[in-house]
Amino acid sequence: MSDSETISKIKSHLEKTNDIIENSIEQDSLFHDSSKNKIFKLWLESNNFALDILKQNSKE
């Protein structure tokens, strides 16, 4: 597998995971579970950071 294929798969995984996390945040906010929301938001922030790095590296 080439580097570009690997990067593409990682991006895809992070994007799918972000969708799941965002849905979980929305659902948990209905139940006012702030501790879970904090964890989900941190996970989402981490994934977005990784996606930004991958996007920057793919442009170079």
C-alpha positions in Angstrom: 0.0 0.0 0.0 1.4 3.4 -1.0 1.7 6.4 1.4 -1.1 8.2 -0.3 -3.4 5.2 0.0 -2.6 4.9 3.7 -3.2 8.6 4.2 -6.5 8.4 2.4 -7.6 5.5 4.6 -6.6 7.3 7.7 -8.5 10.5 6.6 -11.6 8.4 5.8 -11.5 6.7 9.2 -11.1 10.0 11.1 -13.9 11.6 9.1 -16.2 8.6 9.8 -15.2 8.6 13.5 -16.0 12.4 13.7 -19.5 11.8 12.4 -20.1 9.1 15.1 -18.6 11.4 17.8 -20.8 14.4 16.6 -23.9 12.2 16.7 -22.9 11.0 20.2 -22.4 14.5 21.4 -25.9 15.5 20.2 -27.5 12.5 21.8 -25.7 12.9 25.1 -26.6 16.6 25.3 -30.2 15.5 25.3 -29.5 13.6 28.5 -27.3 16.3 29.9 -24.3 14.0 30.4 -21.6 16.6 30.4 -18.8 14.2 31.4 -19.3 12.1 28.3 -19.6 15.3 26.2 -16.2 16.5 27.4 -14.6 13.3 26.4 -16.3 13.2 23.0 -15.4 16.8 22.3 -11.8 16.2 23.2 -11.8 13.1 20.9 -13.3 15.2 18.2 -10.7 17.9 18.7 -7.9 15.4 18.5 -9.3 13.9 15.3 -9.6 17.3 13.7 -6.1 18.1 14.7 -4.9 14.9 13.0 -6.9 15.6 9.9 -5.4 19.1 9.7 -1.9 17.7 9.8 -2.7 15.1 7.1 -4.2 17.8 4.9 -1.2 20.0 5.4 1.3 17.2 4.6 -0.6 16.1 1.5 -0.4 19.7 0.1 3.4 19.8 0.5 
